[in-house]
């Protein structure tokens, strides 16, 4: 179960302002325990669906690092809080435009008065592996982590709005450094390619999401996924529409967008795209989006992870706004 604030660990009271200083009510802790037990029974990996927004104003979750300090490290199947800069990436690249779109969404939610941003962060828990010395390695949501780190949030926003909700999927802290990375590679929990698709080693991975480098093909893969050119099971919209997601029981494996980006890079090289501004990059990516969707739906790629088994009839190219983000009208259609 998730440790309750004040129990075995330092809590957030000194950081979160008045709301964070309220004592954690016994009822809130009980409700959390019941919620987590239900989630553990419902799914072997509940990280995609974890949502504590129904709890009251006092936050029952602890800092991940505080739990280590107190000698009670977070356990598999629990959720704890961390700053984006304290999470170690398991990839070297990201889609800069993609992360920029997430940043815009975060900043828009931060302007709401109803706790929308906190609810958003709660519903997007970050799959995490504990490594040697208690380091926290994230295996998905690198774009969310980078976006939150670089977002401009109002100064009066409680600190809780600047934290990631890490969901502990694996504890590999018993291994030494070499053994840890051997295990991560055997479980396919690390992506060892740079932003231009070249092979790298674990020693080339950045020490923070702050140092991820832009791979435009990763942004292109995001556009194709949003168009259902390929399917990433685990998202609510995909789980409800595509039989291959088995009603939501299939969680997407990490780096699926990078795997498709690798295919697009091989099919149509865009050598000048790395030197372009974000706006020029989006224009060029938009010009090849239809081609990328067609390639994704080609039966010859049926062996590729996330291949859309429903075929072209279920795919629809998204419309982009001036920032290269999926237009609001398209977002609303996907939620239906």
Protein Blocks (a to p, Z undefined) as FASTA:
>chain_A
ZZdehihpacfklmnojmlmpccdfklmmmmmmmmmmmmmmpmblklmgccklpcfbdcb
dcfklmmmnopacdehiacdddfklpccfbfbdcfklmmmmmmmmmmmmmpcnommmmmm
mmmccdddddehhiacdfehklmmmmmmmpccdfklcfklmcccdddfbdcklpcfklmm
mmmmmnopaccddfkopacdfklpcfbfklpccdfklmmmmmmmmnomaccehiaklmmm
mmklnnopaccdehklmmmmmmmmmmmccfklmmpcfklmmmmmmmmmmmmmmmmmpmkl
mmpghiafkbjmlgccddddfkopacfklmmmmmZZ
